[in-house]
Amino acid sequence: MSELKQVIVERRSVKQISGRKIDRSLVEEIVELAAFAPFHSKVEPWQVYVIQDAKQKEKLVRAVTFSRNDGTTFEQVEEMLERKFLTAPVILIVTSALFQDSKKDFESVAATSAFIQNLQLVAWESGIGTIWRTPKFLFQQAFCEALQIGEEEMVMGILPLTFLPDDKPDVKTRRKLSEYLHEL
């Protein structure tokens, strides 16, 4: 099996987060290689927002708190986010450009999804695990406003980056090829 095929088969979503620091140069390399995803126009539609330091993580917690608008306190939100995001040494928020045209918007989302998949594969090959999360707060206008993410962008996911654990997650059972490959 080729190295590429091996990475595709072995890659898993990693929920177990280690606080071990990841060099910024490695993060940049992973993001730069992910950008070789296919796209349909002359525009590479993705943007990546990096959260690494305590001030940036506090900004994330404030944005989530602001988006909830249900009386949840900063401390409650921080506790809620601690396990899934905040202990990660690097958190990425990936957005896709919106063009107010259904075809272009679809193509933009598809290209950004390919970008995220590339990011996950390159990260895995580099010894970095992640999980593509889409919690409800990502889709709140108040969240985007708090982080100054423009209306011309759609948040596609939040990806905490962490070193791979010694015990990698088990393989999820996949459907049989015959269940989704059809003749027309």
C-alpha positions as a printed Julia matrix, in Angstrom:
184×3 Matrix{Float64}:
   0.0    0.0     0.0
   1.39   3.44   -0.89
   2.18   5.98    1.85
  -0.75   8.14    0.74
  -3.18   5.23    0.89
  -1.8    4.26    4.3
  -2.35   7.79    5.7
  -5.89   7.88    4.3
  -6.74   4.51    5.88
  -5.01   5.19    9.23
  -6.19   8.78    9.85
  -8.62   9.13   12.72
 -10.36  11.95   14.54
  -8.43  12.6    17.73
 -10.44  13.76   20.75
  -7.73  13.14   23.36
  -5.85  16.44   23.67
  -2.28  16.88   24.86
  -1.14  20.35   25.91
   2.33  19.75   24.44
   3.36  22.78   22.37
   3.33  22.5    18.57
   5.86  24.65   16.71
   4.26  27.42   14.67
   6.39  26.41   11.67
   4.77  22.94   11.68
   1.29  24.48   11.87
   2.13  26.74    8.93
   3.51  23.82    6.92
   0.34  21.78    7.52
  -1.92  24.69    6.5
   0.2   25.53    3.46
   0.13  21.94    2.18
  -3.63  21.71    2.79
  -4.04  24.6     0.35
  -3.28  22.24   -2.53
  -6.94  21.23   -2.37
  -8.87  21.55   -5.64
 -11.05  24.59   -6.15
 -13.44  25.57   -8.92
 -12.56  29.16   -9.59
  -9.54  31.4    -9.44
 -10.29  32.0    -5.77
  -8.99  29.75   -3.02
 -12.06  30.19   -0.8
 -10.67  29.24    2.62
  -9.43  31.37    5.48
  -7.78  29.98    8.59
  -7.82  31.69   11.99
  -5.18  30.49   14.46
  -5.74  30.44   18.21
  -2.65  29.64   20.26
  -2.08  31.89   23.23
  -4.11  32.58   26.36
  -5.38  35.93   25.07
  -6.69  34.35   21.85
  -8.32  31.5    23.8
  -9.99  34.05   26.07
 -11.29  35.82   22.96
 -12.75  32.49   21.77
 -14.47  31.9    25.11
 -15.89  35.45   25.06
 -17.2   34.92   21.52
 -18.92  31.67   22.51
 -20.34  33.3    25.65
 -21.63  36.22   23.57
 -23.2   33.89   20.99
 -25.11  31.87   23.6
 -27.15  34.82   24.86
 -28.78  32.57   27.48
 -27.2   33.86   30.66
 -24.34  31.36   30.6
 -21.32  32.94   32.27
 -17.83  33.24   30.86
 -16.64  30.73   33.49
 -19.33  28.2    32.55
 -18.45  28.47   28.87
 -14.75  28.2    29.64
 -15.38  25.01   31.62
 -17.5   23.61   28.78
 -14.79  24.35   26.18
 -11.85  23.25   28.31
 -11.95  19.56   27.46
 -12.77  19.85   23.75
 -10.74  22.87   22.7
  -8.91  25.04   25.17
  -6.28  22.54   26.3
  -5.13  22.11   22.7
  -1.89  23.97   21.96
  -3.34  25.18   18.64
  -6.94  25.67   17.55
  -7.87  26.45   13.95
 -11.12  27.98   12.78
 -11.63  27.43    9.04
 -14.04  29.52    6.99
 -15.22  29.43    3.4
 -15.91  32.45    1.21
 -19.52  33.19    0.32
 -20.43  34.87   -2.97
 -24.24  35.17   -2.72
 -24.48  32.79   -5.68
 -25.69  29.24   -4.95
 -23.33  27.55   -7.44
 -20.26  29.51   -6.34
 -21.16  29.05   -2.67
 -21.54  25.28   -3.16
 -18.18  25.11   -4.95
 -16.58  27.19   -2.21
 -17.87  24.9     0.55
 -16.77  21.81   -1.39
 -13.27  23.22   -1.93
 -12.95  24.24    1.71
 -14.06  20.76    2.78
 -11.29  19.3     0.6
  -8.87  21.79    2.22
  -9.92  20.55    5.68
  -9.49  16.91    4.64
  -6.02  17.71    3.28
  -5.21  19.48    6.54
  -6.26  16.42    8.55
  -4.2   14.07    6.37
  -1.05  16.22    6.41
  -1.41  16.74   10.16
  -1.73  12.99   10.75
   1.32  12.27    8.64
   3.18  14.91   10.71
   2.23  13.27   14.0
  -0.53  15.78   14.75
  -4.09  14.71   15.47
  -7.25  16.75   15.1
 -10.98  16.47   14.95
 -13.25  18.52   12.67
 -15.89  19.88   15.02
 -19.0   21.89   14.13
 -20.62  22.96   17.41
 -23.75  25.12   17.21
 -21.96  28.29   18.29
 -19.96  28.33   15.04
 -23.16  29.11   13.15
 -24.26  31.99   15.36
 -23.88  35.41   13.8
 -22.94  36.81   17.22
 -19.99  34.38   17.4
 -18.67  35.53   14.04
 -19.17  39.18   14.93
 -17.29  38.74   18.21
 -14.33  37.3    16.28
 -14.69  39.81   13.44
 -15.37  37.07   10.88
 -17.18  38.82    8.06
 -20.61  38.04    6.64
 -18.89  37.02    3.4
 -17.44  33.99    5.22
 -19.1   30.84    6.51
 -17.44  29.04    9.41
 -16.81  25.46    8.33
 -15.35  24.08   11.53
 -13.05  24.34   14.48
 -10.08  21.98   14.63
  -8.0   21.59   17.79
  -4.5   20.36   16.94
  -2.62  18.05   19.3
   0.2   15.55   19.16
  -1.05  12.05   18.4
  -1.61   9.93   21.49
   0.29   6.67   21.94
  -3.02   4.8    21.75
  -4.55   5.92   18.48
  -8.34   5.75   18.17
  -9.81   2.54   16.8
 -11.04   2.25   13.24
 -14.7    3.05   12.81
 -16.63   0.45   10.87
 -17.21   1.63    7.31
 -20.09   0.71    5.06
 -19.46  -1.93    2.46
 -18.65  -0.57   -1.0
 -21.76  -2.26   -2.37
 -23.91  -0.04   -0.14
 -22.84   3.2    -1.84
 -21.37   2.31   -5.23
 -24.16   2.05   -7.82
 -24.53   1.52  -11.53
 -26.74   3.99  -13.41
